[in-house]
């Protein structure tokens, strides 16, 4: 016989005068009839208490899953299995059909589309957009190829975009345009031919890694924004809450042949309660043959570390010239990067408008030198900390384009080449 007792009850187990056992949780009491030795035919009853928390937990969990079965994510859904005018429309319809709770997969093939793919931001990562490496999507429209609209949903979105090729045209805006939320991941993509390969607008705590981002105007551009209204709208002209692009981790990408900048922290506005772009990380990337590699303007705590730089007329630029404190890079770190110094690259690192920049552990290979090569050029900086760097060109440091260091009152420190 088995009997359950509710929490808080007391039960005397066995016979005689044993002390009562407090039951803080449900217990299972089992009567076991044991035959006595000697063939007497008599038996005694032994009551054994067995805690069944694990069993009950498993049962409750199973029941919960059955009760919530209708809201569980569905199996992967091929975008081509859904009808639509083009692959953009098909992806949108596929996501709608599964209630934003499935993986939508784009098989290998060539797809031309003008319908913007909308990846609505919803909490807790219940869907993703994935594609075969042989899936080549060519956007023919004039807006964004992929957009993550805010709508009225809040929370950490955990949106994942991965695996396929995305090509634009001369009139297209962004390949992928992310909006204010936390946790968007973009990985293993090819993104080419847009004004901005990826436009990060007020997004926080997100990851962009292992991508090829090439032949755009800007590879990745980060901007602040304001959001408000019903339905929620975002933009510089909107009256609403401020969002800067913070804690963006751009790592292990190849970002090459972009006409203007590989990475551009673009200060499109100040005021409105906006902070600087906070603690963004650019690490382990390959920057080659861009118009410029990294341009950091209004920021605080940006880290530029362990990247490969080659053959861009401008490599690392810290702060906006003549921008004052509103367009200054505060506390940027430029560490452990490698530079191939070529003719046409007058300065490897430009400290244009910065406070407390830390520059150390960088190295270079001097392939060919022009008449004005200088590893670090400082024009508008205070309290810079220049540690040991492996510098082999003629001039390690310049101040306002002239070989030398800033005046002693600048507050900067130099600790050798």
N, C-alpha and C positions, 0 to 999 in steps of 0.2 A: 504494500500500500504506500502511495506517495501523497504527501500533503504539503501545500504551500502555506506559509505564514507571512502575513504582511509586515512591513517595517514597523518597529516599535513594539510589536507584540512580544510576550515572553512565553516560552513553552518549556515544560519539564520533559526532559528526554529520558526514556527508560522507565524503570520502576524504582521504588524505594524512595530514599530521601536525598537524591542528587540535587545539587544547587540548580536553580533555574538558569537557563541560557538566554541572555538578552539577544533579541534578533534585530540587529541594526539594519539588515537588508533581508530580502527574501531568502529563505532556506528551503531546501528540499529534504523532507524527512522520509526515509525509506525503512519499511519494516522488512527485516530479513529473517526468515524462519530457518533456524539451524538445527539439524538433527543431532541429538546427543549420542555419544558413543555407547557401545555396549549392547545395542539392540533393544533398548528399553522402549523404543517407539515414542519417547517423549521428545518434545522440542521446546526451544525457548525463542522469544522474540527479541531481536537486537535492533534497536532503532539507530540508524546512522544518518547524521546530518551532512549533507553535501551542498556546498555553495555552488550555485549555478549562474554566477554573474556572466561568465563568458558565453554560456549557452543562451541566456536570456538576451544578452546584448546582440548576439548573432541573429536571434529570432526577430528582435525589434528592428535591427538594421535591415533585414530582409523584407519585413513588412513595410518599413519606410520606403525602401526602393520600389516595392510594388505599388505603393500609394502615389509615388512621385514619377512613375514610369512615363507618364505622358510628357513630362518636362525634361527628360534626359536627352542629352545630345544624340543625334541620329548618326547613322553610318555615313561615310563619305559619299558625296553626291557629285557626279560628273556634270560640269556646266553644260556640256553638249547634249545632255539628256533632257534639257529643258528648252522649250521653244522660246524664241526671242528674235528681235530684229538683227542683233549682232552679239558678239561675245560679252560685251558690257551689259547689255540688256539681259542676256541669259544668266550671267552671274548674279545680277540683282534679283531676278525672279527665283533663282535657286535658293538664295539666302532667305528670301521671303517665304518660300514654300516650306522650309524647315524651321521657321521662326527664329532665325539667327542662332541655331543650335546644331550646326553640322560643319564639317569640312567641305568646302566647295573646291573641286579639283578641275584644273584645266588640262586636258590631255595634249600631247604633242600635236603640232600643226601650226599653220600660219593663219592668223586672225586679224582682219582689219575691222576697226570699230570706232564709232563716234560717240557712243553712249557712255557717259562717265560712270565708272563703277563706284557705288556708294557702300562703304563699309561702316555702317552705323555703330557708334560707340555705345557699348552696353557693358555692364559690369561682369567681371569674373571669367572672361575668356571662354565663351561657349561656342565660338566658331573661329574658323580661319580660312584664308584664301591661299591655296597652294597650287602649284603648277609643275608640269613636267619641264625639265631643262630645254626640251625641244619645242615647247609652247612659245611661239613668237607672236606677241600682241603688238600691233601697230595702230597707234591712236591717230585718227584723222581729224579730230575736233579741234576747237580753239580754247578749251578750258583745261581742267585737270583730268588726267586719265583715271586716277584713283583718288577719291576724296573720303575722309573720315568725318562726316558731319556730327556735330555735338547733339543736336535735337534736344530732348528733355531728359536724357539719361545721364546719370552721374556714376562715379565710381572708377575703380582701376580697370581699364577696359581689357587689357591683356590681348589685344588684337595682334594676329600674326599674319604677315604677308611674306611668301617665300617661293623661291624655286624656278621662276619663269623669266622670260625676256620681255621688256617693255620698251617700245620705241615710239618716239614722238615725231613732230614735224615743226616747221619754222613758226607756226602760229600757236602751238600748244603752250600752255602755262607750265604746269608741274606734272612730272610723272606720277609721284605720290605726294599728296598734300595732307599732312597730319594736323589735327586741330587740338585744342586744349583737352587733355585727359592725362592719365598716367598709364604707363605700360603698353607701348606699341613696339613691336619688334619687326624689323625688315631685314631679311637675310637671304643670301644665295640668289640674288637677283642680278639681271643685267638691265641697266636703265640708261638710255641714250636718246639724244635728240630733242631735249626739252629746254625751255627757258631755265627752269630749276629741275634738276633730276629729282631731288626730294626737297620739298618746302616744309619746314618744321615751324608751325605757327602756334606758339604758346604751349607746346607739348612739354610734358615733364616725365622724368624717369623712364626713358625709352632707349632702345638699343638698335643700332644700325651697323650690321657687321657682315663680313664675307661677301660683299657685293662688288660688281664691276660697274662703276658709274663714270661714264665717258661721253665726250662730245656733246655736252650740254653748254648752256651759257654759264651757269653755276652748277657745280656738282651737287652740293648740299647747302641750302640757305636757311638760316634760323632767324626768325623775327618775333617780336612781341605782338600782342593783340589785345583787344577789348571785346568782351562778350556780354550780351544782354538781350532783353526782349523775350517775347513769346510768339512764335517759336524762337529759340535762341539763334541769334546772329552774331558773327564775329568779324572784326575789322578795325582799322585805325579810326574810322569815322563813327563807330558804334558807341553809344553811351552805355557803359556797363563795367563789369569787373575786369581788372587787369591780369594778364597772364604773360609771363616771360618764358622763354624756352630754357628750362633748367634741367640739370642732371641728364643731359643727352650724351650717350656713350657711342662714339663713332670709332669703331675698331676693326682692324684687319681687312680693310677694303683696298681695292685698287681704284684710285680716283685720278683719272688721267685725261689729258687733252680737252679739258673744259676751257672755254674761251675766256672767261673772266676770273672766277675763283673756284678752287676745288671745294673749300669750306668757307662760308661767309657768314659771320655773325653780324647781321645787318640791322642797325638801329634805325628803324623806319619812323620811330617816334619816341619821345621822352615825356615825363610827367605822368599824369593820370594815376599816380600811385604805383607805377611800374618799377620793379626792381631791375637791377642789371641782369643779364643772363648769368645764371649761377652755376658754377662748378661743372661745366661741361668738360668732357674728356675726349681727346683725339689721340689715339694710341695705335701704333703698329700698322699704320696705313702706308701705302705706296703712292706718293704724289709725283707725277712725271708730266712734263710738257703742258702744264696748265698756264693760263695767263698769269695767275698767282696761286699760291698753294693755300695758305691759311690767313684770313683777315679777321682779327678779333677787335671789335669796337667796344661798345658799352657792356662790360662784363666784370665778373668777380670770381676769382679762383679757377679760371680756365687752365687745364693741364694739357700740354702738347708734349707727348713723350714717345720715344722709340719709333719714330716715323722715318721713312726714306724719302728724301727730297732730291729731285734731279731736274735740271733744265727748265726751270720756270723763271721768268724775269724777276719776279718777286716771290719770296719763299714764306717767311713768317712776318706778319705786320701786326704790331700791338698798339691799338688805340687809333682814334681818328684825329688827323692833324687839325689843329686849331679848334678842336671841339670842346675844350674845357673839361670840367669834371663830369659833365653829363654824357660824354662820349669817351670816357677813359677806361682802360683795362686795369683793374685793380688786382694785384697779386697774381699775375699770370706766371705759370711755370713752364719753361722750355728746357727739357732735360733729355739727354741720352738719344738725341736724334742724329741722323747721318745726312750729310749734304755732299752732293757732287757739285763743285763750284765751277761754273763755265763762264766763258765770255758772255756778257749780256746780263749777268747777275751781279749788280754792283754791291748788294748787301745780302747776306744770308738771313739775318735777323734784324728787323727794324723796330726799335723802341720809339714809337712816334708820340704816344700820349699814354703813359703808363705810370703806375705807382707801385713800388715794391715788386718789380719783376724779378724772378729768379731764373738765371740762365747758367746751366752747368752741365758738364758731362757730354757735350755735343762734339761731334767729330766731322771731318771733311776730307775729301780727296780733291786736290786741286788739279783739275784736268787742263784748264787753260784760263789765263787771267786777263782781265781787261785793265785799263789804267786806273779804275776807281774801286777795284774790289776791296771790300772790308767786311769782316765776318759779322760784327755787330755795329750798327750805326744808331746813335742815340740823338734824338732831336727834341723830344719833349717828355723827359722822364725824371722822376725823383726816386730816391732810395732804392735804386736797382742793386741787385746782388749778383755779381758776375763771378762764378766759381771757375774751376779748372775746366777748360775746353781744349780739345786737340785741334788747334788752329795752325794751318801751314801756309796760308797766303801771307803776303807782305804785311798787310795791316790787320791786326787783330781787332782793334776798336777804332771807331770814328765818332766824332762829335760834330753834328751838323754837316756831315759829309767830309770833314777834314780829319786826317789821322790824329788820334789823341783821345783823351777821356774828358768828361765834363769837369767843371770847376769843383774844387773840394767842397764847397758849400752845398752841392747838389744832394749830398747824403748818400751817394752811391759807393759801393765797395767793389774793388777789383782784386782778384786773388790769382793772378797769373794767367798765362795763355793756356 
